[in-house]
Amino acid sequence: MPPTIRPATPADIPALEALIVRSATHLGTGFYTTAQTAALVREVFGVDSQLVADGTYFVVEEDGATAACGGWSRRSTRFGADRMKTAPDRLLDPATEPARIRAFFVDPAMARRGYGSALMRHCAAAAAAAGFHQLELVATMPGVPLYLAHGFTEVERFDLALADGAVAAPMVLMQRAL
């Protein structure tokens, strides 16, 4: 049976936070150092509850088990959990601005089964149905191959300063048309 994709609920958040830590810790190996991964998990990665409230953050389930999570957004924040926000998110204009792809994470025990691709197709279709013509995301290095496979192109590589500037993690801004 194909995986089930459903909107995340506030009750899902603790389990998704744990999945995100497992995903970053295990699937980031070879892409980020231990210090970079620890800083990303502590300062950046996690659920953005605004996406859950908007109904644009999803849980991918296989046989009742949570396999992955991720979403899209009609809001201006490009990446990061609630703890990264400093102001309310403004709504994007679908006629002139790209929708955001946000916080894709796969449980390491369920990696390489197509869950990220299924989630990408789901999110792209939802963003298109909402009137958006383009997608944008900030990719972590482990995610770049997935996004390239789905038609994204690199716009800019940059280092994200973490741990009060003591650690820098490479990231890639990417875009694609819908």
JOQUINOR-V599600 format. One line per field, one symbol per residue. phi: phi as a letter, one per 20 degrees, with the letter a starting at -180 (. if undefined). psi: psi as a letter, one per 40 degrees, with the letter a starting at -180 (. if undefined). burial: 1 if it has 24 or more other C-alpha atoms within 12 Angstrom, else 0. Layout:
phi=???
psi=???
burial=???
//
This chain:
phi=.ffedcffdgffggffgffffffffeeefndcfgffffffffdcfqeeffffffmddcdddclnefdabracbedffeaoegfefcbffefeeffccefdeclebdfgfcfmdnfffffffffffffffenfdbdcbdeeffeggffffdnfcfdaebdefcllnfccdfccfcbbfe
psi=iiihhihiidddddddddddddddddeehediidddddddddddiahheddddefehihhihfeihdiiiaiieidhdiiideeieiihiiihddeiiihhhghhhhdeeifeedddddddddddddddeeieiiiihiiddeddddddfeiihdhiihhhiffeeihhiihhiiii.
burial=0010111110011001111111111111000100011111101111111111001111111100011111111111111111000000000100001111111111110100001111111111111100011111111111110110010110000001000000001111111101
//
